[in-house]
Amino acid sequence: MNLKKPIDSKKTMLIHSEAKVEFFKTYLERYLRILYLAHGIDEINIFDVFCGTGIYENGKKGSPIVAFDAIKKLRDDQGFDKRINLIVNDSKETKVSTVRDYIDNNNRNYCDVGYHNQPAELMFGEVIKQLNRQSRNSRNLVFIDPYGYKEIRKATLQKLLENERTEIILFLPISQMQRFTTTALESDLEPYKPLRIFVDSFFEESHPIRKQYVSAIQYIDYLKEKLRFEKYFSASYYIERDESSYYGLFFISPHIYGIQKILEVKWDLDEEGGKGFRQPEAQPSFSLFEQQDKELAKNDNYKRLEEILKNSLQTPKNNWELYEIILQNEFLPKHANEIFKNWQENSKTLKVSEINTGKPARKNSFYVNWDNYKNNVGNPKVLFTLL
């Protein structure tokens, strides 16, 4: 009788971890390119606080190697005009050593690399020190993929974001946290203390997450809201490990443009809903209804955003306000423009007028995009009125 040996996830990258790293890679490539071409930015820093294994036994690349490869690709395309630093850390020295071997053997002055072998608490302190003493012309991305959640503190995340030049990608085992939240809040036992501290720091006494059962997806949504820390922007992306287990990727940024870029990644990776990664079917399906299913998902998203916009336009809104509303609800301007065009052309229920003159704006001119938001903050171009 042949029994399959269980796969060791510490040595072999599983498909849900591939999805996590793919998300990180896709955003990082865009992030680096935008900052590299931006005026007034002369240094880019990438911190990988829990770097893990560099190359897995099945040949898959972990986050620090993906980060290095993204930097190398950028250098090959754009040259060496700006300084880029890659800082990697893990509490296990053997993992740092593996990462060092790969990068040092392939680095041709693509970036300056700092290797650390510290517990997470000490490394977070080191990262915060570096952020506090750097120039205003620096930008930072901190990737946090912990072995659980016990090292994650609300205060730590806030300190990382304080300089308003830093973005965070955070990966958490949501189903594990969801499963034990009620027990952790009711128990004084030491094993539940980290989760109790985590929940206490984010969720007030009256919050539903403390009072009743919530699904893993609801848990992700609730935490995403709390990670906004009032003035920051946040988005989430779920990753399915199996039918009963979900992880959550969270993105936090002080800048709305960062959220637009992360939403573009989400919708590129999940074109049906922009929400997350699901495990592929055990046997690929070539259903004749596959395209129909995609159309149904698209229609559901259209209706959901249409309802959001209708509620928002109970009072008139300018293009700047609508840009924020669309992104905060994790849609893209192109999704909203499709609805605006339909309202304007078919139902005749949308009035778009120039703010300066009061005259009707040119047909299909909505100005709901980053360029107009960036160039006209405090001076929006058009006003939307739903008739």
Legacy VTK file of the C-alpha trace (Angstrom):
# vtk DataFile Version 3.0
C-alpha trace
ASCII
DATASET POLYDATA
POINTS 387 float
0.000 0.000 0.000
1.552 3.259 -1.151
0.757 6.243 0.994
1.719 9.670 -0.240
4.018 11.542 2.086
2.494 14.862 3.170
4.069 17.838 1.464
6.338 19.893 3.721
5.280 23.501 3.075
8.568 24.725 4.553
10.455 23.049 1.715
7.903 23.002 -1.101
5.966 26.094 -2.100
2.261 25.261 -2.217
-0.112 26.819 -4.707
-1.677 29.273 -2.232
1.822 30.538 -1.368
2.520 30.902 -5.071
-0.572 33.132 -5.280
0.744 35.267 -2.419
4.157 35.711 -4.008
2.595 36.392 -7.421
0.540 39.201 -5.864
3.669 40.669 -4.245
5.665 40.375 -7.471
2.964 41.945 -9.659
2.575 44.946 -7.387
6.299 45.344 -6.785
7.076 45.526 -10.500
4.571 48.370 -10.890
5.644 50.062 -7.651
9.317 50.110 -8.628
8.667 51.435 -12.108
6.412 54.268 -10.888
8.889 55.392 -8.223
11.851 55.047 -10.537
10.282 57.425 -13.044
8.961 59.867 -10.418
10.722 63.182 -9.951
11.859 64.055 -6.450
12.401 60.439 -5.314
16.025 59.337 -5.100
15.895 56.206 -2.907
13.646 53.132 -2.809
13.717 50.691 0.109
12.108 47.238 0.212
11.910 45.475 3.569
11.102 41.758 3.842
10.725 41.201 7.590
10.052 37.436 7.446
11.959 36.489 4.305
11.606 32.711 4.664
13.149 30.292 2.190
14.782 31.759 -0.891
14.405 28.919 -3.388
12.097 26.022 -2.525
12.863 22.392 -3.358
10.330 22.488 -6.201
12.205 25.428 -7.738
9.692 28.103 -6.758
11.018 31.472 -5.608
10.134 33.068 -2.280
9.456 36.751 -1.652
13.090 37.981 -1.221
14.172 36.363 -4.485
11.117 37.712 -6.298
11.967 41.174 -4.934
15.565 40.908 -6.129
14.474 39.692 -9.570
12.040 42.631 -9.846
14.852 45.062 -9.045
17.153 43.378 -11.591
14.450 43.612 -14.256
13.946 47.306 -13.524
17.685 48.019 -13.679
18.002 46.208 -16.996
15.126 48.294 -18.401
15.759 51.684 -16.791
19.405 51.894 -15.756
21.018 52.819 -12.455
19.903 56.378 -11.735
18.360 55.801 -8.307
19.477 53.961 -5.219
17.539 50.801 -4.337
17.970 48.951 -1.043
16.690 45.465 -0.277
16.598 44.564 3.424
15.807 40.946 4.298
15.385 39.348 7.699
14.406 36.050 9.259
14.782 34.695 12.764
16.221 31.484 11.281
19.807 32.047 10.169
19.746 29.164 7.662
16.960 30.869 5.699
18.830 34.167 5.554
21.935 32.293 4.435
20.051 30.636 1.566
18.704 33.989 0.412
22.164 35.554 0.700
23.723 32.799 -1.439
21.288 33.390 -4.300
21.373 37.188 -4.272
25.131 37.588 -3.790
25.773 35.161 -6.662
23.494 37.125 -8.986
23.897 40.723 -7.820
25.763 42.986 -10.228
25.272 46.180 -8.243
21.540 45.979 -8.940
20.839 46.943 -5.330
22.403 47.279 -1.903
21.317 44.354 0.269
21.126 44.212 4.045
20.888 40.786 5.679
19.510 40.455 9.210
18.912 37.503 11.502
16.723 38.927 14.253
13.450 38.157 16.013
10.566 40.069 14.453
10.152 42.486 17.365
13.769 43.629 17.114
13.644 43.830 13.335
10.513 45.953 13.363
12.334 48.326 15.715
15.284 48.463 13.307
13.018 49.151 10.329
11.228 51.960 12.194
14.592 53.544 13.084
15.637 53.466 9.442
12.332 54.996 8.325
12.608 57.799 10.867
16.098 58.885 9.842
15.778 58.717 6.063
15.247 61.711 3.791
11.888 62.879 2.516
12.954 61.765 -0.950
12.828 58.103 0.070
9.947 55.668 -0.436
9.410 52.314 1.259
7.531 49.047 0.841
7.387 46.717 3.854
6.381 43.118 3.158
5.196 41.290 6.288
4.561 37.560 5.936
4.756 36.287 9.531
4.696 32.727 10.811
1.238 33.273 12.274
0.101 36.565 13.749
1.587 36.883 17.259
4.249 39.401 16.185
1.719 41.720 14.532
0.711 44.747 16.599
-1.480 47.671 15.619
1.002 50.105 17.186
3.844 48.633 15.123
1.932 49.068 11.867
1.082 52.651 12.784
4.732 53.467 13.509
5.771 51.997 10.167
3.272 54.261 8.399
3.920 57.456 10.379
6.328 59.076 7.928
3.673 58.824 5.174
6.297 57.518 2.751
5.732 53.835 3.468
3.351 51.166 2.174
2.702 47.789 3.777
1.692 44.401 2.384
0.581 42.142 5.250
-0.260 38.431 4.997
-2.292 36.763 7.778
-3.779 33.268 8.416
-7.358 34.501 8.636
-9.172 31.167 9.029
-6.971 30.220 11.958
-7.622 33.582 13.607
-11.348 33.440 12.855
-11.653 29.910 14.244
-10.163 30.800 17.623
-11.242 34.411 18.175
-14.194 33.625 20.447
-12.141 31.183 22.532
-9.232 33.624 22.778
-11.484 36.400 24.066
-12.995 34.148 26.723
-9.834 32.343 27.841
-6.916 33.417 30.029
-4.735 30.578 28.768
-1.314 31.649 27.499
-1.599 30.117 23.984
-4.553 32.405 23.222
-2.903 35.585 24.490
-1.420 36.776 21.136
-4.779 36.525 19.361
-6.551 38.178 22.297
-4.090 41.077 22.168
-4.515 41.340 18.388
-8.329 41.464 18.556
-8.341 43.850 21.522
-6.060 46.270 19.707
-8.186 46.462 16.558
-11.800 45.832 17.523
-13.887 47.742 20.061
-16.097 45.903 22.567
-19.237 46.357 20.470
-17.735 45.109 17.209
-19.545 42.124 15.583
-16.304 40.165 15.308
-16.280 39.874 19.104
-19.960 39.060 19.509
-20.880 36.503 16.872
-19.575 34.035 14.333
-18.320 35.694 11.157
-17.053 34.015 8.006
-13.413 34.206 6.954
-14.310 36.652 4.164
-16.192 38.870 6.641
-13.198 38.699 8.978
-10.984 39.960 6.151
-13.379 42.810 5.370
-13.625 43.875 9.019
-9.861 43.884 9.454
-9.365 45.808 6.214
-11.619 48.556 7.567
-9.625 48.743 10.805
-6.316 48.917 8.933
-7.375 52.236 7.455
-6.340 53.901 10.728
-8.656 56.803 9.850
-6.326 58.618 7.426
-4.774 55.679 5.544
-6.118 53.683 2.630
-6.468 49.907 2.740
-7.469 47.070 0.426
-7.674 43.298 0.865
-7.290 40.151 -1.226
-8.226 36.675 -0.036
-6.223 33.551 -0.840
-7.904 30.169 -0.560
-5.745 27.336 0.774
-8.606 24.818 0.643
-12.382 24.840 0.955
-12.289 25.711 4.652
-9.102 27.747 4.956
-8.389 31.306 3.844
-5.504 33.699 4.158
-5.776 37.445 3.808
-3.441 39.855 2.035
-3.811 43.431 3.227
-2.368 46.529 1.633
-2.021 49.813 3.534
-0.905 53.095 1.991
-0.961 56.778 2.934
-1.637 57.627 -0.719
-4.737 56.985 -2.778
-2.653 56.347 -5.896
-1.071 53.380 -4.135
-4.545 51.944 -3.657
-5.366 52.402 -7.338
-2.219 50.462 -8.271
-2.972 47.616 -5.854
-6.559 47.442 -7.129
-5.238 47.130 -10.675
-3.227 44.131 -9.481
-6.291 42.604 -7.801
-8.434 42.963 -10.912
-5.657 41.675 -13.165
-5.259 38.544 -11.025
-9.006 38.065 -10.479
-10.724 39.557 -13.496
-14.140 38.245 -12.462
-14.353 40.053 -9.136
-11.076 41.602 -8.064
-11.438 39.858 -4.702
-9.046 36.954 -4.389
-7.474 33.671 -5.412
-9.350 30.377 -5.429
-7.821 26.943 -5.788
-8.127 25.599 -9.344
-10.410 22.669 -10.001
-8.812 19.254 -9.390
-9.653 18.441 -12.996
-9.806 21.390 -15.389
-13.298 22.183 -16.517
-13.957 23.027 -20.131
-17.580 23.819 -19.546
-19.533 25.415 -22.368
-20.926 27.672 -19.659
-17.556 29.062 -18.551
-17.966 32.277 -20.547
-21.539 32.585 -19.334
-20.337 32.299 -15.720
-17.844 35.100 -16.337
-20.562 37.292 -17.793
-22.778 36.653 -14.781
-19.939 37.631 -12.437
-19.347 40.780 -14.470
-23.043 41.680 -14.284
-23.074 41.132 -10.520
-20.117 43.476 -10.104
-21.765 46.037 -12.372
-24.937 45.972 -10.286
-22.999 46.202 -7.025
-21.049 49.253 -8.147
-24.140 50.795 -9.697
-25.910 50.583 -6.324
-22.911 52.152 -4.578
-22.880 55.036 -7.049
-26.642 55.565 -6.807
-26.415 55.806 -3.028
-23.439 58.152 -3.240
-25.191 60.419 -5.726
-28.234 61.009 -3.565
-26.469 64.337 -3.273
-24.343 65.691 -6.161
-20.655 64.770 -6.152
-17.675 66.120 -8.053
-15.198 63.978 -9.996
-12.647 64.169 -7.161
-15.141 62.825 -4.601
-16.289 60.026 -6.894
-12.708 58.954 -7.590
-12.238 58.414 -3.844
-15.566 56.601 -3.411
-14.862 54.213 -6.288
-11.413 53.246 -5.007
-12.539 52.959 -1.384
-15.077 50.380 -2.552
-12.277 48.521 -4.406
-13.415 49.199 -7.944
-11.480 50.990 -10.665
-12.417 54.202 -12.507
-12.907 52.230 -15.737
-15.678 50.218 -14.042
-17.502 53.384 -12.999
-17.067 55.034 -16.392
-18.948 52.136 -17.981
-21.891 52.840 -15.685
-21.725 56.595 -16.226
-21.801 56.094 -20.005
-24.831 53.825 -19.732
-26.679 56.305 -17.531
-25.837 59.169 -19.849
-26.616 57.446 -23.127
-29.439 55.051 -22.347
-31.380 55.989 -19.237
-30.630 59.738 -19.480
-30.464 59.875 -15.683
-26.999 61.412 -15.301
-26.161 65.096 -15.582
-22.477 66.056 -15.715
-21.770 69.775 -15.647
-18.635 71.906 -15.637
-18.081 73.376 -12.197
-16.568 76.634 -13.457
-19.263 77.443 -16.015
-22.272 75.344 -15.018
-22.558 74.203 -18.649
-22.977 70.521 -19.602
-19.655 68.739 -19.872
-18.626 67.103 -23.114
-20.304 63.725 -23.575
-18.399 60.877 -21.885
-16.067 63.378 -20.168
-16.081 62.253 -16.543
-12.537 63.097 -15.353
-12.673 60.318 -12.752
-9.027 59.287 -12.836
-5.695 59.828 -11.118
-4.418 62.490 -13.513
-7.372 64.778 -12.869
-7.389 64.013 -9.150
-3.654 64.741 -8.885
-3.794 67.964 -10.885
-7.062 69.345 -9.543
-7.155 68.609 -5.800
-9.320 71.362 -4.332
-10.405 72.354 -7.823
-12.480 69.522 -9.359
-13.671 69.859 -12.960
-17.218 68.498 -13.114
-20.253 67.880 -10.924
-22.330 64.698 -11.185
-26.079 64.888 -10.525
-28.380 61.862 -10.708
-31.791 62.885 -12.039
LINES 1 388
387 0 1 2 3 4 5 6 7 8 9 10 11 12 13 14 15 16 17 18 19 20 21 22 23 24 25 26 27 28 29 30 31 32 33 34 35 36 37 38 39 40 41 42 43 44 45 46 47 48 49 50 51 52 53 54 55 56 57 58 59 60 61 62 63 64 65 66 67 68 69 70 71 72 73 74 75 76 77 78 79 80 81 82 83 84 85 86 87 88 89 90 91 92 93 94 95 96 97 98 99 100 101 102 103 104 105 106 107 108 109 110 111 112 113 114 115 116 117 118 119 120 121 122 123 124 125 126 127 128 129 130 131 132 133 134 135 136 137 138 139 140 141 142 143 144 145 146 147 148 149 150 151 152 153 154 155 156 157 158 159 160 161 162 163 164 165 166 167 168 169 170 171 172 173 174 175 176 177 178 179 180 181 182 183 184 185 186 187 188 189 190 191 192 193 194 195 196 197 198 199 200 201 202 203 204 205 206 207 208 209 210 211 212 213 214 215 216 217 218 219 220 221 222 223 224 225 226 227 228 229 230 231 232 233 234 235 236 237 238 239 240 241 242 243 244 245 246 247 248 249 250 251 252 253 254 255 256 257 258 259 260 261 262 263 264 265 266 267 268 269 270 271 272 273 274 275 276 277 278 279 280 281 282 283 284 285 286 287 288 289 290 291 292 293 294 295 296 297 298 299 300 301 302 303 304 305 306 307 308 309 310 311 312 313 314 315 316 317 318 319 320 321 322 323 324 325 326 327 328 329 330 331 332 333 334 335 336 337 338 339 340 341 342 343 344 345 346 347 348 349 350 351 352 353 354 355 356 357 358 359 360 361 362 363 364 365 366 367 368 369 370 371 372 373 374 375 376 377 378 379 380 381 382 383 384 385 386
